[in-house]
Amino acid sequence: MKLIKHISILLIVLSSSMMFAQVKFEAKVSKTKLGQNERLRIDFTMNKDGDNFNAPDFENFQVIGGPNTSVSNSWLNGAHSYAKTYSYFLAPQKKGRFTINSASIEIEGKIYKTDAVTVQVTDEVKRPNDPYNVEGQATENIHLVAEVSKSDPYLNEAITVVYKLYVSPNTGVSNWREVDNPRYNDFWSQKIDTKGLRVQNGTYKGEDYRFVVLRKTVLYPQKSGKLEIEPLTLDITVEVPTNRRDIFGGRHMAQTNRTVSAGSRTINVKPLPEEGKPDDFTGAVGDFKFNVMTSKSNLNASESLQATVEVTGTGNLKLFQLPKLTLPSSLEVYEPEHNESIKTYLGGMQGSIADTYTIVPQYKGKYPIPTVSFSYFDLESETYKRVSSGEIIIDVIDGPINNSSGDDNLATANTDKKEVTLNSDQFAFVKTEANLKPIQSDPFFKSTLFWGSLLSPLLLIPLAIVFRREREKRNADVFGNKIRKADRLAKKYLSEAKKSLGDKEAFYIALEKALHNYLKAKLQIETSDFSKEKIEEILVERQVNEVTVKEFISILHHCELARYTPITNVEMQQDYDKAASTISTIDKEIQ
């Protein structure tokens, strides 16, 4: 009987071991029926670790999250349990009944496959409910949108692309990074500085959302036809509320990464009309003013003047050429200097461009600068416009007469005149400083300069003695030197604070140091005594007005808090002005 009993126990143990050693690899879905706007979670779970995991192709679904891997390894009452899971989050692409094919993995040299899973996708539901689907909630609550100001601009007309990140009220964003940046092929582009991110309230598809403007870019299309604006793609860390709550009833937040894209946008660029296009049109598009001016109209031969051709206004200022000056052959003209004063705003480029010519007449006479015209395409009227300058006469009053010219009084324009190439010896023949010496000179011996040179060292000896004594006295004044040093540091740090306007951290550190060093110079207290109570007590003792004392203490307090709170450039400028005004007031009141 005992032998039978022992054999039975052994068989039970062996069968249990075989049962526990059996490999399991299965697929589980969060639901078998879902709406088209809901998300599906599928887990591939195994009880032994394996290699070469192959997921199915997920046909008719879009993978919006995963694979996320989790491992469970535990012992309970001497029994070991192990589980490894690959999780995917899927978004159905259409309605219907779909089958998710088998996944496979290699465990201990054998290939195992899961059973196929069938799910039913129905119409969209009004309120999708996925309590454990963090990725699904993140997908529904985060949207990146590219807003294009105009979808059918003219060639070289400015358009604006504004990238906005929309976030639902119950979702948070803790970080993001740019994955793909648009290259803006076939566009001239200029990024506009957003100067900090400001959270604003708005709507997305009729629902309340918060949003921030991440980027603003001005584009000028450089060719006509259909052009693609490449997408901006971000990898975002999203915080989504879960069904779990803390002891106070607040929801726990789950964190997940979500990749969002603004999507590519296509715009249809219209070519500029051929009808009415001037022959001298160089591609200027916008609203411009044109002017030709000279620095002087009357001068002598061999003197120089500057003639400036200038265009001002709004438009593609960097993308066209200015008209050239046509000058008489008797004038030397040098390669023009090109100057730009342009700023780019959301509406496009604004400012001016100019070519400045240096002109040197060689002979007496009157020289005309003929009328110069400039043409551009006006976007408001959608027509070409031409602006012309008046004729300018340069009157050379004095100089040699050009005998080769048929008319000494009026020179003619020569369109074949070549510009003179500028080099370092252009004006070598013009002497700007004379080094003339008198024919007869007085002897140096016994002259005023002789006696001054002889006696000046003797006169400087008493001054040197006085200067040395004052310097020794100043160096011996250790306490006074400390005060002077602190005063110099206060001025230094206050100037550094002004230079750091716009950089919050550097500005408030410099401002606080300036205030401390000013006190050290005026109140003769050491750095170790710098508590607000001590400062207030000493200022009151020195008969400083109570309002001024409170103002100074409030500035110190604001310097400490401002490093950890959002501050605008305007507030920084106000703090700087307040600090300068308060120091000036204390300087007048202190006794």
Salt bridges, closest charged atoms under 4 A:
GLU26 OE2 - LYS28 NZ 3.75
GLU38 OE2 - LYS31 NZ 3.37
ASP43 OD1 - ARG41 NE 3.08
ASP49 OD1 - LYS84 NZ 3.13
GLU108 OE2 - LYS48 NZ 3.18
ASP123 OD1 - LYS95 NZ 2.59
ASP130 OD1 - LYS31 NZ 3.19
GLU140 OE2 - ARG39 NH2 2.62
GLU147 OE1 - LYS164 NZ 3.21
GLU157 OE2 - LYS150 NZ 3.03
GLU178 OE2 - ARG215 NH2 2.98
ASP186 OD2 - LYS223 NZ 3.62
GLU230 OE2 - ARG183 NH2 3.17
ASP235 OD2 - ARG177 NE 3.61
GLU274 OE2 - LYS277 NZ 3.31
ASP280 OD2 - ARG386 NH1 2.93
GLU340 OE2 - HIS338 NE2 3.23
ASP355 OD1 - HIS338 ND1 2.70
ASP378 OD2 - LYS385 NZ 3.58
GLU472 OE2 - ARG468 NE 3.38
GLU512 OE1 - ARG563 NH2 2.19
GLU546 OE2 - LYS550 NZ 3.43
GLU551 OE2 - LYS578 NZ 3.79
GLU560 OE2 - LYS532 NZ 2.83
ASP575 OD2 - HIS558 ND1 2.92
ASP587 OD1 - LYS522 NZ 2.92
